[in-house]
Amino acid sequence: MRWYAHLYAGKYAAVHRPSILAGLRERRIMPSVFVITLALGPDSLLDIYPESTFRKSFIQDQDPLVLGIAMSKSEAFQVASCIIGDMYAKNGDFDIDAFCDPDHS
């Protein structure tokens, strides 16, 4: 898994950020954690996974770019909304690849 340089975290996830990131790296069970990634399919911008699904090999084999973390499903939707809002504010469009590209100005 890869990490977005400006990783987003929900209000509650931010408090536990170090332990959440360590848990994701070590594939620990964290039932309330959700992960926001670049979409693995072509018809979406983002994917939201409960941590238990995110640990599955079929997702890990895709080497997803993790854009955000959250401590509940509703917080994950808030984080995803923030990512999309920031993307549109920065680029004036919904080009998620350009938004996540560190070389894009």
Buried (B, 14 or more C-beta within 10 A) or exposed (E): BEEBEEBBBBEEBBEBEEEBBEBBEEEEEBEBBBBBBBBBEEEEBBBBBBBEEBBEEEBEEEEBBBBBBBBBEEBBBBBBEBBBEEBEEEEEEEBBEBBBEEEEE
